[in-house]
Amino acid sequence: MFISFADLAKLKGVSRSAVSQKKRAGILNGAIVNVNGKDLLNKDDALRLWETNMVPHDSKLTKVAEKPHTPEVGKVEKEEIPDFNTSRSKREAMMARLAEIDVEEREKVLVPSADVESQWVQLVTIAKTKVLGIPTKAKQRIPDLDKNAMSLLDEIVLETLEDLSAQTV
């Protein structure tokens, strides 16, 4: 099946100029067929050539044949760089995950941890203040409590708060 250069651009999701650049570079020469004086592309060959000659960046430099690499003894080999399509698929998967997180945040299924932490700090502070106020409220409600009873209540409250703080650490 024969397709135009514009059709190839639509199939690959790129601009016509990207296809023209591949044509000028000679990458698509094996797929070009002259039909009635018009240059068309053999679809299967063009797609195969496009994929096998995909360069991950827009560069004016030509790709040189790589020399086989023999690592020196005792030197650590750098981590292999994945090919362009693998990197692109990983990026797309990460972008999809970020979109899921964004949707969950908007639906209030997820909340930022900083918000949760600040709410807990606020609740604990309120609880601590209320518990520390118990001896004062007891003195207001039972006016004949002596100083020994008040200091005992203070000790019990402080001991309880210390025990609670030791449990959360």
C-alpha positions as CSV (number, residue, x, y, z in Angstrom):
1,M,0.0,0.0,0.0
2,F,1.3,3.4,-0.9
3,I,1.0,6.5,1.2
4,S,2.0,10.2,0.9
5,F,4.6,11.9,3.1
6,A,1.7,13.8,4.8
7,D,0.0,10.5,5.6
8,L,3.2,9.2,7.2
9,A,3.4,12.4,9.3
10,K,-0.2,11.7,10.5
11,L,0.5,8.0,11.2
12,K,3.6,8.9,13.3
13,G,2.0,11.9,14.9
14,V,4.8,14.3,13.8
15,S,4.9,17.3,11.6
16,R,5.4,17.2,7.8
17,S,8.7,18.9,8.3
18,A,9.9,16.0,10.4
19,V,9.1,13.6,7.6
20,S,10.8,15.9,5.1
21,Q,13.9,16.0,7.3
22,K,14.0,12.2,7.3
23,K,13.6,12.2,3.5
24,R,16.4,14.7,3.0
25,A,18.6,12.6,5.4
26,G,18.0,9.6,3.1
27,I,16.4,7.6,5.8
28,L,13.2,6.9,3.8
29,N,15.0,6.2,0.5
30,G,14.3,2.5,0.7
31,A,10.5,3.2,0.9
32,I,10.1,5.8,-1.9
33,V,8.3,4.6,-4.9
34,N,7.5,6.7,-8.0
35,V,3.9,6.3,-9.0
36,N,2.7,8.2,-12.1
37,G,5.5,10.7,-11.7
38,K,4.7,11.3,-8.0
39,D,6.9,10.2,-5.1
40,L,4.9,8.0,-2.6
41,L,6.0,5.7,0.2
42,N,5.6,2.0,0.6
43,K,3.7,2.1,4.0
44,D,5.3,-1.0,5.6
45,D,8.8,-0.1,4.5
46,A,8.4,3.5,5.5
47,L,7.2,2.6,9.0
48,R,10.0,0.0,9.4
49,L,12.7,2.5,8.3
50,W,11.2,5.2,10.5
51,E,11.3,3.0,13.6
52,T,14.8,1.6,13.0
53,N,16.3,5.1,12.4
54,M,14.5,6.9,15.2
55,V,16.8,9.4,16.9
56,P,15.7,10.6,20.3
57,H,16.6,14.2,19.8
58,D,16.5,16.8,17.0
59,S,20.1,16.9,16.0
60,K,21.9,18.2,12.9
61,L,24.8,15.7,13.6
62,T,24.9,12.4,11.8
63,K,25.1,9.3,13.8
64,V,28.5,7.5,13.6
65,A,28.9,3.8,13.9
66,E,29.8,2.9,17.4
67,K,32.9,1.0,18.1
68,P,32.5,-2.2,20.2
69,H,33.2,-1.2,23.8
70,T,35.5,-3.4,25.8
71,P,35.5,-2.4,29.5
72,E,38.9,-2.2,31.2
73,V,39.5,-4.6,33.9
74,G,38.8,-3.1,37.3
75,K,36.6,-0.3,36.0
76,V,32.9,-0.1,36.7
77,E,30.7,-0.1,33.6
78,K,28.2,2.8,33.5
79,E,24.6,1.9,33.7
80,E,23.2,1.1,30.3
81,I,21.1,3.9,28.8
82,P,17.7,2.5,27.6
83,D,16.6,3.0,24.0
84,F,14.4,5.9,23.1
85,N,11.1,3.9,22.9
86,T,11.7,2.4,26.4
87,S,12.4,5.8,27.9
88,R,9.4,7.2,26.2
89,S,7.1,4.4,27.5
90,K,8.5,4.9,31.0
91,R,7.9,8.6,30.8
92,E,4.3,8.1,29.6
93,A,3.7,5.6,32.4
94,M,5.0,8.2,34.9
95,M,2.9,10.9,33.4
96,A,-0.2,8.7,33.6
97,R,0.5,8.0,37.3
98,L,0.9,11.7,37.9
99,A,-2.5,12.3,36.2
100,E,-4.0,9.7,38.5
101,I,-2.6,11.3,41.6
102,D,-3.9,14.7,40.4
103,V,-7.4,13.3,39.9
104,E,-7.3,11.6,43.3
105,E,-6.2,14.9,44.9
106,R,-9.0,16.8,43.2
107,E,-11.5,14.2,44.4
108,K,-10.1,14.5,47.9
109,V,-9.1,10.8,48.0
110,L,-5.5,11.9,48.5
111,V,-4.4,14.8,50.6
112,P,-0.9,16.3,50.9
113,S,1.0,14.9,53.9
114,A,1.9,18.4,55.0
115,D,-1.8,19.1,55.5
116,V,-2.3,16.0,57.5
117,E,0.7,16.7,59.7
118,S,-0.4,20.3,60.4
119,Q,-3.9,19.1,61.3
120,W,-2.5,16.5,63.7
121,V,-0.2,19.0,65.3
122,Q,-3.1,21.3,65.8
123,L,-5.3,18.5,67.3
124,V,-2.5,17.3,69.6
125,T,-1.8,20.9,70.8
126,I,-5.5,21.4,71.6
127,A,-5.7,18.1,73.5
128,K,-2.5,18.9,75.4
129,T,-3.9,22.4,76.4
130,K,-7.2,20.8,77.5
131,V,-5.4,18.1,79.6
132,L,-3.1,20.7,81.2
133,G,-6.2,22.7,82.2
134,I,-7.7,19.8,84.2
135,P,-6.2,20.8,87.6
136,T,-7.3,24.5,87.2
137,K,-10.9,23.4,86.3
138,A,-10.9,21.0,89.3
139,K,-9.9,23.8,91.6
140,Q,-12.7,26.0,90.2
141,R,-15.3,23.3,90.7
142,I,-14.0,22.0,94.0
143,P,-12.8,25.2,95.8
144,D,-11.7,23.4,99.0
145,L,-8.9,21.4,97.3
146,D,-5.6,22.1,99.1
147,K,-2.2,22.7,97.6
148,N,-1.2,19.1,98.0
149,A,-4.2,17.8,96.0
150,M,-3.5,20.4,93.3
151,S,0.2,19.5,93.0
152,L,-0.9,15.8,92.9
153,L,-3.3,16.5,90.0
154,D,-0.5,18.5,88.2
155,E,1.9,15.5,88.6
156,I,-0.7,13.1,87.3
157,V,-1.5,15.2,84.3
158,L,2.3,15.8,83.5
159,E,3.0,12.1,83.9
160,T,0.1,11.2,81.6
161,L,1.3,13.6,78.9
162,E,4.9,12.3,79.2
163,D,3.7,8.8,78.8
164,L,1.7,9.7,75.7
165,S,4.7,11.5,74.2
166,A,6.9,8.5,74.8
167,Q,4.4,6.3,73.0
168,T,4.4,8.4,69.8
169,V,8.1,8.6,69.4
